[in-house]
Amino acid sequence: MRDPLLKFPGYVLRRASSAMMADFAARLEPLGLKTVEATMLQIIRDNPGISQSALGRMLDIQRANMTPMAARLEARGLVRRTPSDGRSLGLELTESGAELADRARDVVETFEAELTARIPEEHRAHFLPALLALWGAPAS
């Protein structure tokens, strides 16, 4: 059967994203993490004391959804809330949260290396900048 939509970049991007996210989620499952939880741990690790609202803005997660996600990580003993600027609380990893974040980072690095290897070598240097341009995100 022929897929007439393969000529549309948006369609192909969505299909590629869906396939990659399913693969990534399966790799995180043995750690007991969902993709968003692993992402939150990585950001908190690299930004200790980040507020829940700043984390939500960074990940484009609405406050109503962010609160229960952070609470689940806290209930699992992976993050703790610490005073940051008077009345605000920041998020920090606990020791077990840091250990799990490290294990998740290993999964991420393996996944990303395998993903990059699937891209023809002549396109690799342009792949990430092209995705960042589509997203409108600044290159880091």
C-alpha positions in Angstrom: 0.0 0.0 0.0 1.2 3.5 -0.9 1.2 6.3 1.6 0.4 9.5 -0.3 1.3 11.7 2.6 5.1 10.9 2.7 5.7 14.0 0.6 4.5 16.2 3.4 7.3 17.2 5.9 4.9 17.8 8.7 3.3 14.4 8.4 6.7 12.7 8.2 8.0 14.6 11.2 4.9 13.6 13.2 5.3 10.0 12.3 9.1 10.0 13.0 8.4 11.7 16.4 5.8 9.2 17.3 8.0 6.3 16.5 11.0 7.7 18.3 8.9 8.6 21.4 7.5 5.1 21.6 11.0 3.7 21.5 12.3 6.1 24.1 9.4 5.4 26.4 10.0 1.7 26.2 13.6 2.3 27.2 12.7 4.3 30.2 10.0 1.9 31.4 12.5 -0.4 33.3 13.5 2.7 35.3 9.9 3.3 36.3 9.9 6.6 34.5 7.8 8.3 31.9 9.4 10.5 29.3 8.2 13.7 31.0 9.5 12.5 34.4 12.9 11.7 33.0 13.0 15.1 31.4 12.0 16.8 34.6 14.8 15.0 36.5 17.4 16.1 33.9 16.3 19.7 34.1 16.1 19.8 37.9 19.6 18.2 38.1 21.1 20.9 35.9 19.1 23.7 37.5 18.9 22.9 41.3 16.3 25.1 43.0 14.3 25.7 39.8 10.8 26.7 40.7 7.9 24.4 39.7 6.4 27.2 37.5 9.8 27.8 35.7 10.1 24.1 35.1 6.5 24.0 33.7 7.2 27.0 31.4 10.4 25.4 30.2 8.6 22.2 29.3 5.4 23.9 28.1 3.4 22.1 30.8 0.3 23.9 32.3 0.4 24.6 36.0 -2.6 22.3 36.6 -0.7 19.4 35.1 2.7 20.4 36.5 1.6 20.3 40.2 0.6 16.6 40.2 3.7 15.6 38.2 6.1 17.3 40.7 4.1 15.9 43.6 4.5 12.3 42.2 8.3 12.8 41.9 8.3 14.1 45.5 6.1 11.2 46.8 8.6 8.8 45.2 11.4 10.5 47.1 13.1 11.7 43.9 12.8 15.5 44.5 12.4 17.7 47.5 11.1 21.3 47.7 13.5 23.8 49.2 13.1 27.5 50.0 14.5 29.6 47.2 13.5 33.3 47.4 11.5 33.9 50.5 8.1 32.5 49.8 8.9 30.4 46.7 10.0 26.8 46.8 12.5 25.3 44.4 13.0 21.7 43.4 16.1 19.7 44.0 16.9 16.1 43.5 17.3 13.8 46.4 20.2 11.3 46.4 18.0 8.6 45.0 16.6 11.2 42.4 20.2 12.0 41.4 21.0 8.3 41.0 17.9 7.8 38.9 18.6 10.9 36.8 22.1 9.5 36.1 20.6 6.2 35.0 18.0 8.0 32.8 20.8 10.1 31.3 22.6 6.9 30.3 19.4 5.8 28.5 19.1 9.2 26.8 22.7 9.2 25.6 22.4 5.6 24.2 19.0 6.5 22.6 20.3 9.7 21.0 23.5 8.0 19.7 21.4 5.3 18.0 19.0 7.9 16.7 21.8 10.0 15.2 23.4 6.9 13.7 20.2 6.3 11.7 20.6 9.7 9.9 22.8 9.6 6.8 26.2 11.1 7.8 25.9 14.0 5.3 22.7 15.2 7.1 23.8 14.9 10.7 25.3 18.3 11.1 22.1 19.9 9.9 19.6 17.7 11.6 19.5 19.4 15.1 19.7 22.9 13.7 16.8 22.1 11.4 14.7 20.8 14.2 15.5 23.8 16.4 14.5 26.1 13.6 11.1 24.3 13.1 10.5 24.5 16.9 11.6 28.1 17.1 14.0 27.3 19.9 17.4 29.0 20.3 20.4 26.8 19.5 22.4 26.1 22.7 
